[in-house]
Amino acid sequence: MSRSAANGTMQSRKTRRHLLTSIYQIAMGKEFDRLHPMIQKRFGFSAADGVASIGRGKMDRIWRGAFYTLPFLYVGTWRRIMFPDNGRDIPFTIRNYAYADSFGRETVTWIRNFDIGPGRRFDATMIYSEKRRKIVDYLGTHQHLAVDLDLSADTDGGIRIRSGEQRLYESLIGFRFPCFFSGVADVREWFDDAKGKFGIEVVVNNSVWGPLFGYNGWFDAEWINCKPGEVPSDVKPLREERRE
């Protein structure tokens, strides 16, 4: 067998493995077992399981940074990444579907809607990158911003997600996105046994401009049946990006 054929066979096997295993389990390895059982359930399904996770709740608080951060936030609204509003007790939904994208990659959607104004929605799709050995989070409607994610389990069984290097892909252009213009996200999601609810806290900072945006709150999650061909079209990106 030629080297190229062998590489193709190996890649095919990896793709099949990813479609049968949660991308978060692959990324975290044995550390995934340290997560709370309900967090394992939230992050442990794949396209092969035929289910989706739908969360509904309220954000106790949504906040934004100082007035000079508004340009970042308004640009983010255009592509469904961030928005400039703030408020309390805001109804919230999050939709997680797993499916194989047009490149055969196991993909998980993170579609977050905030009932605080029109278009207040975050679009993101995640894959596991063999090349980078970590989760890559594509942000926005056109997957134009690719962000490396580092995942870990905290002492309470919650999952911590911190963003790393960011790359901008637009048409034929691709380059590492400067830290000056980007934000670093620190996310924690956990399950509170006493409340019987999932908790989430997100803080986005810029190394120069300081705090940009964030929110924290609670939600319930239900798991619904969803076959591969039943994933709603509105949770998928308008354009898929091959480059990781």
C-alpha positions in Angstrom: 0.0 0.0 0.0 1.4 3.4 -0.9 2.1 6.0 1.8 -0.7 8.3 0.6 -3.2 5.4 0.6 -2.1 4.4 4.1 -2.5 7.9 5.3 -6.0 8.1 3.8 -7.0 4.8 5.5 -5.7 6.1 8.8 -7.6 9.4 8.4 -10.8 7.5 7.5 -10.4 5.4 10.7 -9.9 8.5 12.8 -13.0 10.1 11.2 -15.1 7.1 12.0 -13.8 7.0 15.5 -14.7 10.7 16.0 -18.3 10.1 14.7 -18.7 7.4 17.4 -17.0 9.2 20.3 -17.6 12.6 21.9 -15.0 15.2 20.7 -14.7 16.3 24.3 -13.8 12.8 25.5 -11.2 12.6 22.8 -9.7 16.0 23.7 -9.7 15.5 27.5 -8.8 11.8 27.6 -8.9 10.3 31.1 -9.6 13.7 32.6 -13.1 13.5 31.2 -13.9 10.9 33.9 -13.3 13.5 36.6 -16.3 15.6 35.4 -19.6 15.4 37.2 -21.9 12.7 35.7 -24.3 15.3 34.4 -21.5 17.3 32.8 -20.3 14.1 31.2 -23.8 13.6 29.8 -23.9 17.2 28.4 -20.5 16.8 26.8 -20.4 13.1 26.1 -22.7 12.5 23.1 -21.8 12.2 19.5 -23.6 12.1 16.1 -23.9 8.4 16.5 -26.1 8.7 19.6 -29.0 10.3 17.8 -29.7 12.9 20.5 -29.4 16.6 21.0 -29.2 18.7 24.2 -31.5 21.7 24.5 -31.0 24.0 27.5 -33.4 26.6 28.7 -32.9 29.0 31.7 -32.0 32.5 32.7 -28.9 34.5 32.8 -28.6 36.2 36.2 -26.5 38.9 34.6 -25.2 39.9 31.2 -22.6 42.6 31.2 -20.3 44.5 28.9 -17.1 46.4 29.4 -16.4 50.2 29.2 -17.7 52.4 26.4 -14.6 52.0 24.4 -15.3 48.2 24.0 -18.5 48.9 22.1 -16.9 48.7 18.6 -15.7 45.2 19.4 -19.2 44.2 20.5 -21.1 45.8 17.6 -18.9 44.0 15.1 -19.5 40.8 17.0 -23.2 41.3 16.7 -22.9 41.4 12.9 -21.5 37.8 12.8 -23.3 36.5 16.0 -20.3 36.4 18.3 -20.9 39.1 20.9 -23.3 41.9 21.5 -23.3 45.3 23.4 -26.3 44.8 25.7 -26.4 44.2 29.4 -29.2 43.2 31.8 -30.4 40.8 34.5 -32.8 37.8 34.5 -32.5 37.3 30.8 -34.2 34.2 29.3 -31.7 32.0 27.6 -31.6 28.9 25.4 -28.6 26.8 24.2 -28.8 24.2 21.5 -26.2 21.5 21.1 -26.5 19.2 18.1 -23.8 16.7 16.9 -23.5 15.9 13.2 -20.9 15.3 10.5 -20.1 18.4 8.5 -19.5 18.5 4.8 -15.8 17.6 5.4 -16.8 14.5 7.4 -15.8 16.0 10.7 -17.7 15.4 13.9 -19.2 18.8 14.7 -21.1 20.1 17.8 -23.2 23.2 17.6 -23.3 25.8 20.4 -26.2 28.1 19.5 -27.0 30.5 22.3 -30.0 32.8 22.2 -30.5 35.7 24.7 -33.9 37.3 24.9 -32.5 40.8 25.3 -33.0 42.2 21.8 -33.1 41.2 18.2 -30.2 39.2 16.9 -28.7 38.6 20.3 -27.4 35.2 19.5 -24.0 33.4 19.6 -23.2 30.9 16.9 -20.3 28.5 17.3 -19.5 25.0 16.0 -16.7 22.9 17.5 -14.6 20.0 16.1 -11.7 18.0 17.3 -8.5 18.8 15.3 -6.1 15.9 14.9 -3.5 18.4 13.6 -3.7 20.6 16.7 -4.7 17.8 19.2 -7.4 20.0 20.7 -10.9 21.3 20.1 -11.2 24.1 17.5 -14.2 26.4 18.0 -15.4 28.1 14.8 -17.2 31.3 15.8 -19.8 33.2 13.8 -22.2 32.5 11.0 -19.4 31.8 8.5 -16.8 30.0 10.6 -14.5 32.9 9.8 -12.8 32.8 13.3 -11.2 29.6 14.4 -10.2 29.4 18.1 -8.1 26.8 19.9 -9.7 25.6 23.2 -8.1 24.1 26.2 -10.4 22.0 28.4 -10.0 20.8 32.0 -12.0 19.4 34.9 -12.1 21.5 38.0 -12.2 20.2 41.6 -16.1 20.3 41.7 -16.5 18.2 38.5 -17.2 21.3 36.4 -15.6 21.8 33.0 -13.3 24.8 32.3 -12.8 26.0 28.8 -10.2 28.7 27.9 -9.6 30.1 24.5 -6.1 30.2 23.0 -4.7 31.1 19.5 -7.2 32.6 17.1 -7.1 32.5 13.3 -9.1 34.5 10.9 -10.3 32.8 7.7 -12.1 34.9 5.1 -12.2 33.6 1.5 -8.6 32.8 0.5 -7.2 34.9 3.3 -6.0 33.3 6.5 -3.8 34.6 9.3 -3.4 34.5 13.1 -5.7 37.1 14.6 -3.8 39.7 16.7 -4.5 39.7 20.4 -5.0 43.4 20.3 -8.2 42.9 18.4 -9.5 39.7 20.1 -10.8 38.5 23.4 -9.8 35.6 25.5 -12.8 33.6 26.8 -12.8 31.8 30.2 -15.8 29.5 30.5 -17.0 27.3 33.4 -20.0 25.0 33.2 -21.0 22.9 36.2 -24.0 21.0 37.7 -25.4 22.0 41.0 -26.9 18.9 42.7 -28.9 21.0 45.2 -30.6 23.1 42.5 -30.7 20.3 40.0 -29.5 22.8 37.3 -26.5 23.5 35.2 -24.6 26.6 35.9 -22.5 28.6 33.4 -20.2 31.6 33.7 -18.4 33.2 30.8 -15.9 36.1 30.9 -14.2 37.6 27.8 -11.2 39.8 28.3 -8.8 41.7 26.0 -5.2 42.0 27.0 -5.2 45.8 26.3 -8.9 46.9 26.7 -9.7 44.8 29.7 -13.1 43.1 30.3 -15.2 43.0 27.1 -18.3 40.9 27.8 -19.7 38.2 30.0 -22.7 36.4 31.5 -23.6 34.0 34.3 -26.7 32.0 35.1 -28.6 28.7 35.3 -30.4 26.4 32.9 -32.1 23.0 32.7 -31.2 20.6 29.9 -33.3 18.0 28.1 -32.1 15.4 25.6 -34.2 15.0 22.5 -34.1 12.3 19.8 -32.4 13.6 16.7 -31.3 11.5 13.8 -28.4 12.7 11.6 -30.7 14.0 8.9 -32.9 15.9 11.4 -30.4 18.5 12.7 -32.2 21.9 12.1 -30.6 24.0 9.3 -30.6 27.2 11.4 -28.1 25.8 13.8 -25.5 25.1 11.1 -23.1 27.7 9.7 -23.8 29.5 6.4 -20.3 28.5 5.3 -18.0 25.7 6.5 -14.3 26.3 6.8 -11.9 23.4 6.0 -8.8 25.2 7.5 -8.3 24.5 11.2 
